[in-house]
């Protein structure tokens, strides 16, 4: 997918989707690694994004990883 094609997608996740994503991540990596990853995602991406849906999705993922 090229960079222009990516502009056609908006990241919006429901609570159930975020819970499923978090569960899948935690199935493959230790919780501390997943939590560190989400902290970095929020710091480097979410905190600088104008996309409210993205920021909310990051917060939901962190919630389901027992971070918030």
N, C-alpha and C positions, 0 to 999 in steps of 0.2 A: 504494500500500500504506500503510495507517495504522500507527501506532506499535505497536499491539497485535498486528497481524499479523506484524510483524517479530520478535516474541518467539517465534514458532513455529519459527524457523530458527536453527540452530547452525552457525557457520562451521567446517567441518572440511575441510581440503584434504590430499590425498595428496601424496607427493613429485612424482609425475608431473603432477598438477594444478597444483601450485605452480610447477613448471618451465614448464608451458604458459602460466600466467598471467604469469609474469615475462617470458617470450619475447614475448608479445603486447604487454605494456607497453613493452618495449624496442624493439619494432617501430615504435612511434609517438612515443616521446619519447627524447631523448638519455639515456645512462646516468647522467650526473650529475644530471639532473632526476629520474629515477626513484629514484636513491639518496637524494636529498634528500627526496623524497616519502615513501619508506619510513621514513626516520629520523623524520620528523614523525608518521607514522602510529604508529610504535612509541612515541614520546614522548608523544603526546597521547591515544592510544587504548590500545595494548597494555600500557603500563606501569601503567595504571589499571584494567585489566580483570581480573575474576575468571575469565574464560573462558580456560581453559588452551589449548583448541583454537585460539582466535583468536591468542593469543600465539605458539603454535607455528607457525601459518600465516604470521604476520608474519616470524618468524625464518627460515622456509623461503624466503619471497619474498626476504628480504635475502640469504640464502645464494646463491640463483640469480642475484642481481644482483651477485655477487662482493663482498658487503659483510661477510660473516662467514666 
